[in-house]
Each structure stands twice: as structure tokens, then as C-alpha cells.
Amino acid sequence: MAALTLRRRTIPTVILAGALVTAAACGDDDVDDTPAAVDEADADGADDGDAPADGATAAEIVISDFVYSDPGPVPVGTTVTVRNDDGAQHTWTSVDGVFDSGALGTGDTFSFTFDEPGEYPFVCEFHPSMGGTLVVEG
């Protein structure tokens, strides 16, 4: 009799669990599928250099463990893409006001094309101890 009672409790549990998995897999029409963050140039449809034009140079800065990677000096015309691989939000903000990514969540990117040579110091507005200087050579 105990085996029969066990079956009665197990079968409805399995059916219920299957129904929950199926419902979760089907999704919800009310879910907002928009990206978590869009930089201002993307929002207005303008080309902000996310994909460099033919012949243009690209470089990447990765934020990880509260540190910006160093792409080294880059030539004028380079599109630099910053990608946040941290679990915390960060910004890539020019000290001189030349560029500002706004808040970048995990996996978010921001791109900026450097048309003038120079040294571009930057910080994270959320974590002022994070920073660096991008050197653009002309």
C-alpha cells in the first residue's frame, strides 16, 4: 500500500513540474526584449562607429575586475570599443568631456572614434579609483 501512495504523490508532482517547465519555456508576451543599455548615438540611429568603415582601425578596452585593459597607443581614426565584463556597472568617461559611455552594465559596449591625436585621460564615474589614459598617435 505504501508503494501505491508513493506513486499517487509522485505522478502529480512530475506533471506539475513538467507544466511549470513548459510554461517557463514558452515565454511571456509582456516581457520587454529591448537591450539593457543603448548609447545615445544608437538610440537616434546615427552611426557612432560601432563597426569601423573599411580600412579603419579598431581597438578594444575590456573592463574586468575593476580595471580597464590597455590597448596601447592607437592611430588617429581608430574606433575604440569598451566592453564591461564586470558584474558591476561602470562608465568610460573622458576627464576632458570628449566622450562618455554612460552606465555600462555587464556585457554592454560603447564605441568612440578618435579623429585627433593626443592623450585622453578617462575614469569610471562610479569608481573614481579606476582610470587610465588612451594615447592616440597621429
Summary of the structure (lengths in Angstrom):
residues: 138
radius of gyration: 23.8
end to end distance: 85.8
largest distance: 85.8
contacts: 330
relative contact order: 0.17
helix: 21%
strand: 29%
